[in-house]
Amino acid sequence: MRGEASQTVVAVGHRAAVAGMARQLHRASYHGMRIVGACVPGGPGSAADDAELRELGIPVIGSLDDVRHAVTTVDADIVAVTASPELEGPGLRRLSWELEATRAELVIAPGLIDVFGSRISTYPVSELSLLQIDHPDLQGSRRLAKGAFDRLSASLALVVLSPLFLALAVAIKLDSKGPVFFRQQRIGKDGNSFPMMKFRSMVADAEEILLQLRDLTDGNGVLFKMKVDPRITRIGRVLRRYSLDELPQLINIVRGEMSLVGPRPPLQKEVDEYGFDMRRRLLVKPGLTGLWQINGRSDLDWDESVRLDVRYVDNWSLAFDFMILWRTAGIVLRGRGAY
């Protein structure tokens, strides 16, 4: 890949597969790839046939036999082929030969979703090029190293931040009646329940008031979200904006109930509605921060939050954790996506 700031793409394959690729690229726009046209079986169809692609801003510019012409017409940088029976084996090889006369690079989207390159390896068998997908790294020495790093880092942070803890505790007590800490049962690794700690950012009877606000949620799924929540105290708005209310979870980390980085810690009522995919979140400890924190925080809807958590579980590594921690610091300091 050329690594340019913006690369134009002609997507090749069935309409549904092209639409799926477009949505994946849109979720991670940092790569700079932009689909400018699609070549699909039979070429342009009726308004109904092409409606989904049109809504995504992708014109159908040819059939599977028109790829080279389409690439030349739009001056595409990349041809991205989705899983299509018409373009397997000899058909795909012929397409690669045709593209040799253009400047476009050929990439293959094998239909894998949210699998990092570190888990993928290729090897030839006879005339086939096979992809091997390694199992997620959920146990072993690196997991032990993660646990040790979590507890040591959390312990040091508690010592360094103890003056801040004291100042916040005083501010909370002066601002409104009620305890300094808010404890709530959350579900951790393997479905085990634990009392997650936060600095209290709401009025003392917040749970009772919640029953009156259910119909005003800004979220979807089973999460309750409200951008202007009347239960939040004055100091609570500051705590939430900069995620200071989450700091007591360092205690949960020292106890071994949570990790610095992991999926969002769910409520029991959320877990009760989990399907097969969602239950993968329970294979690891929940985190103080995670992919949800650096991809929108409270602005995320339920489905996207779940997708990001499962993506983390399947692709975890120490390097990935450090990247998330680094990006979390910048996002929290800017106070983005929190309410």
C-alpha positions, 0 to 999 in steps of 0.5 A: 500500500502506498500510505497516501493520505487518501486512497481511492478504491474500486470495490469488486463483488456482490452488492451486500459484500461491498456494502459491508466493506464500505461500513467497515471502512467508514468505522475506521476512517483513519486509513484514508481509503475511500470507495469511489465505485463498485463493480458488481455481478451484472453491472448497474441494476434497478433503483431497488437493487442499487439502493443500499450502495447509493445510500452509502454514496457508492455508484455502481460503475460496472460489472465484474468484467469491467474492473480494468475499465472502471479503474482507468475511468476513476483513476483508482489507487486500489481494487478491493475484491470481496469474497465472490465465487465468480472471482476465485482461483483463475478469475482472480488471477486473470484480474491481477494480470489485467491490473498490471497495466494500471497503477492500481494495487489489488487487495483481497478482503477474505470476509474476516471481521475485526481480526488483526494482522498479528493473528493472520499468517499465510502459507501455500499448499499446492496451488492454494494460498491459505490463511491461518487465524491464530486463537486469541491470546487469552491465557499464558505468560503474557496474561500473567504479565498483564495482570502484574502490570495492572496491579503494580501500576494501579498501586503506584497510581493510588499512592501518587493520586492520593492528594487528588482523591482527598480533594475530590472527596471533600468537594463531593461532600461539600457539593451534595448530601450522600457518600463519597463513593458509589458502589454498583455490582458489575459482572467481570471475568467468567461472569463473576460479580464484583462491587465496582467503585466510582466517585459519586457524581449523582444525587443520593437517590439517583436510582429512584429518579431513574425510574422516572427518566427511562423514556428519555434515554439517549441510548439504545439497547439496555443502556440508559444514557442522557446528555442532560441528566438531572441526577448529576451534581455540579461536581459530578459534571466535572468528574464525568467530563474528565473521567475522574469519577472512574479513578476509584476503580484503581482499587478494583484493579489492585483487588484483581477484579478489573484491568487497566484495559478491557471491555466495559464492565456490564450490569447483570441486566445487560449480561442477561440479554447477551447473545453468543457473540456478546458473551465473549466480553466475559472471557477477560477482566473488564477495564478502566478504559478500553476501545469504547473509551477512545472511540466515542465514550458515551457517544457510542450506541450499544451495538458499537460498544459491544463490537469494540469490546469483542474486537478487543478480546479477540485481538488483545496484546500488551502493545495494544493495551499501551496504545489504548492507554496513550490515546485514553490520556489525550481524549480524557484531557480534552473531555470528549464524548463524556456525559 
